[in-house]
Amino acid sequence: MPTRIRLQRHGKKNQPFYHIVVADGRVPRDGKFIEKLGTYNPMTNPATIVLDVDKSVQWLKNGAQPSETARRILSYKGVLLKRHLQIGVEKGAISQEQADVKFNEWLQAKETKIANAKSENDTKLRNIKKERLDAEKKVNETKAAAVAAKRQAAAEAEAAAKAEAEAAAATEEAPAAEEAPAAE
């Protein structure tokens, strides 16, 4: 029975979530499987991968063939490196302690790289949000200045109209006042 390490799709439409499983190569993609090795969520940045490394190495040792995507995931998590080191231990090229030290060094370097990528993404997002907020503030200030100018123009026009009305009323009262003393 040819076993395959492959992805089994779950999740909603446009929101994929995968289980990494060992299955018979003849069953459908989302069909029956032998063992679940982990999960893969490509919707996060960077992608979230939870994988049982020891079980994966054991299945590779037993002859399970990974699909292309599963191979990339296994490589990303260090399963293929660990399998390679185990082959060296079995052949006597290195000791188990040396293999464990090499794998742990690689794992720490990988975790540091992932943590740096996450912090860069967070910093980028914060900067983008800050730039958007600054741009929005500038737009709001421009609109506020335009509204204030309109209000000031309207107030000046109203004051001018009021002054004209008062002047017109004063000129009407002045001739009436002048005519009244002349008639006496």
Backbone torsions as a table, in degrees:
resi	resn	phi	psi	omega
1	MET	NA	114.5	-179.4
2	PRO	-75.5	115.3	179.7
3	THR	-93.9	146.9	-179.7
4	ARG	-128.3	142.8	169.0
5	ILE	-98.0	117.8	-175.2
6	ARG	-148.4	177.4	-178.9
7	LEU	-97.1	142.7	177.0
8	GLN	-118.9	116.9	-172.2
9	ARG	-77.4	136.6	173.2
10	HIS	-137.1	179.7	177.6
11	GLY	96.9	172.6	-178.3
12	LYS	-81.2	176.8	174.7
13	LYS	-63.2	133.0	-178.3
14	ASN	63.9	12.2	175.1
15	GLN	-137.1	70.7	-174.5
16	PRO	-72.7	149.7	175.2
17	PHE	-146.0	132.3	-172.7
18	TYR	-120.2	146.2	168.1
19	HIS	-102.8	136.6	176.0
20	ILE	-93.8	116.2	-172.4
21	VAL	-129.4	160.8	169.6
22	VAL	-104.2	123.6	-177.4
23	ALA	-140.4	160.9	172.4
24	ASP	-65.7	137.6	-176.9
25	GLY	-65.6	-13.9	-176.3
26	ARG	-93.0	-12.4	-177.6
27	VAL	-84.7	158.1	179.3
28	PRO	-62.7	163.8	-176.4
29	ARG	-53.5	-48.7	-176.8
30	ASP	-100.8	20.8	-177.2
31	GLY	-86.1	-156.2	-176.9
32	LYS	-63.6	142.7	178.4
33	PHE	-132.3	163.8	-177.8
34	ILE	-86.8	-49.2	-177.5
35	GLU	-152.1	142.8	177.0
36	LYS	-93.7	126.1	-178.6
37	LEU	-98.2	-25.2	-178.2
38	GLY	172.9	-165.5	-179.9
39	THR	-133.4	159.8	179.9
40	TYR	-141.9	122.0	179.2
41	ASN	-118.5	102.5	-178.6
42	PRO	-79.6	-5.0	-176.0
43	MET	-78.4	-17.0	178.3
44	THR	-89.1	163.2	179.6
45	ASN	-126.7	111.5	-6.7
46	PRO	-69.9	164.3	-176.6
47	ALA	-58.3	142.7	179.8
48	THR	-93.2	124.2	179.6
49	ILE	-128.2	123.2	174.6
50	VAL	-116.5	120.3	-172.2
51	LEU	-143.6	137.2	173.6
52	ASP	-85.5	102.3	-172.9
53	VAL	-65.0	-43.3	-176.4
54	ASP	-64.8	-42.2	177.8
55	LYS	-64.6	-38.8	-180.0
56	SER	-64.2	-43.0	178.0
57	VAL	-62.6	-40.8	180.0
58	GLN	-63.5	-42.5	179.0
59	TRP	-66.5	-38.8	176.6
60	LEU	-64.3	-38.6	178.3
61	LYS	-63.8	-34.8	-179.6
62	ASN	-80.5	-4.8	173.8
63	GLY	108.4	7.4	178.0
64	ALA	-68.8	136.1	-179.2
65	GLN	-102.3	122.7	179.2
66	PRO	-79.3	149.0	171.9
67	SER	-70.7	172.6	-177.6
68	GLU	-61.4	-46.7	-179.7
69	THR	-66.6	-41.7	178.7
70	ALA	-64.0	-36.6	178.2
71	ARG	-62.6	-42.6	178.7
72	ARG	-63.2	-41.8	179.4
73	ILE	-65.5	-43.7	178.9
74	LEU	-62.8	-39.0	177.6
75	SER	-65.7	-42.6	-179.3
76	TYR	-61.3	-37.3	-179.3
77	LYS	-88.4	-4.3	175.2
78	GLY	90.5	10.3	-178.9
79	VAL	-66.7	-42.7	-179.1
80	LEU	-67.3	-35.6	176.3
81	LEU	-65.0	-44.2	179.9
82	LYS	-63.6	-40.1	177.5
83	ARG	-63.1	-41.3	178.5
84	HIS	-62.0	-44.1	178.6
85	LEU	-65.2	-36.8	178.8
86	GLN	-65.3	-36.0	176.6
87	ILE	-63.4	-40.6	177.1
88	GLY	-62.7	-38.2	178.2
89	VAL	-66.8	-43.6	-179.5
90	GLU	-63.2	-33.6	180.0
91	LYS	-83.5	-12.2	178.9
92	GLY	88.4	11.4	-179.6
93	ALA	-72.5	-36.7	177.3
94	ILE	-137.9	163.9	178.2
95	SER	-88.5	166.1	179.7
96	GLN	-63.3	-37.3	179.7
97	GLU	-64.1	-43.2	178.3
98	GLN	-62.8	-41.1	178.9
99	ALA	-63.4	-42.9	179.2
100	ASP	-63.9	-40.8	179.3
101	VAL	-63.3	-46.2	179.4
102	LYS	-60.9	-43.9	-178.9
103	PHE	-65.5	-42.9	-179.9
104	ASN	-65.3	-38.5	176.5
105	GLU	-61.8	-45.3	179.6
106	TRP	-63.1	-41.7	-178.8
107	LEU	-63.8	-41.2	178.6
108	GLN	-66.0	-41.3	178.3
109	ALA	-62.9	-40.4	179.7
110	LYS	-65.6	-43.7	179.5
111	GLU	-63.9	-38.9	177.1
112	THR	-63.1	-43.4	179.1
113	LYS	-61.9	-42.9	179.6
114	ILE	-66.2	-42.1	179.1
115	ALA	-63.1	-40.4	177.3
116	ASN	-63.5	-41.2	179.0
117	ALA	-63.4	-41.3	178.7
118	LYS	-63.5	-44.1	-178.6
119	SER	-67.3	-36.6	176.2
120	GLU	-63.6	-42.3	178.1
121	ASN	-62.4	-43.3	179.0
122	ASP	-62.7	-43.3	179.0
123	THR	-63.1	-42.7	178.6
124	LYS	-60.5	-45.4	-179.9
125	LEU	-62.9	-42.1	178.6
126	ARG	-62.1	-42.9	179.2
127	ASN	-64.2	-40.9	178.2
128	ILE	-63.2	-44.6	178.5
129	LYS	-62.3	-40.7	-179.8
130	LYS	-64.8	-43.5	178.7
131	GLU	-62.4	-41.9	178.5
132	ARG	-63.1	-42.4	179.7
133	LEU	-64.7	-43.0	177.7
134	ASP	-62.0	-43.2	178.9
135	ALA	-63.6	-40.4	178.7
136	GLU	-65.6	-38.8	177.6
137	LYS	-62.9	-42.3	179.0
138	LYS	-61.9	-43.5	179.0
139	VAL	-63.0	-43.6	179.2
140	ASN	-63.5	-40.2	178.1
141	GLU	-64.5	-40.9	178.5
142	THR	-62.9	-44.5	178.4
143	LYS	-64.2	-42.0	179.7
144	ALA	-63.2	-40.4	178.1
145	ALA	-64.8	-40.8	178.9
146	ALA	-64.6	-42.7	178.9
147	VAL	-65.0	-41.9	179.4
148	ALA	-64.1	-40.0	178.6
149	ALA	-64.8	-40.6	177.8
150	LYS	-63.0	-45.5	179.9
151	ARG	-62.7	-40.9	179.8
152	GLN	-66.3	-42.1	178.6
153	ALA	-63.1	-41.3	178.7
154	ALA	-65.4	-40.2	179.1
155	ALA	-65.6	-40.9	178.2
156	GLU	-65.2	-41.3	179.4
157	ALA	-65.2	-41.5	178.5
158	GLU	-64.3	-40.5	179.1
159	ALA	-66.5	-40.0	178.6
160	ALA	-65.4	-41.5	178.7
161	ALA	-64.8	-39.4	179.3
162	LYS	-65.7	-41.8	179.1
163	ALA	-64.6	-41.7	177.4
164	GLU	-62.9	-40.4	-179.9
165	ALA	-65.3	-40.2	178.9
166	GLU	-67.4	-40.1	178.7
167	ALA	-65.4	-41.1	179.1
168	ALA	-65.1	-41.3	179.0
169	ALA	-65.9	-37.8	180.0
170	ALA	-67.9	-38.9	179.2
171	THR	-69.7	-32.5	176.9
172	GLU	-69.9	-38.4	-179.4
173	GLU	-72.8	-33.7	-177.4
174	ALA	-66.6	-47.0	178.4
175	PRO	-65.3	-34.3	178.7
176	ALA	-66.9	-37.4	179.2
177	ALA	-70.1	-36.3	179.9
178	GLU	-71.9	-37.6	-180.0
179	GLU	-68.8	-36.1	-177.5
180	ALA	-63.9	-45.7	177.9
181	PRO	-68.9	-29.3	-178.7
182	ALA	-71.0	-29.9	-178.9
183	ALA	-73.7	-23.2	-178.6
184	GLU	-74.5	NA	NA
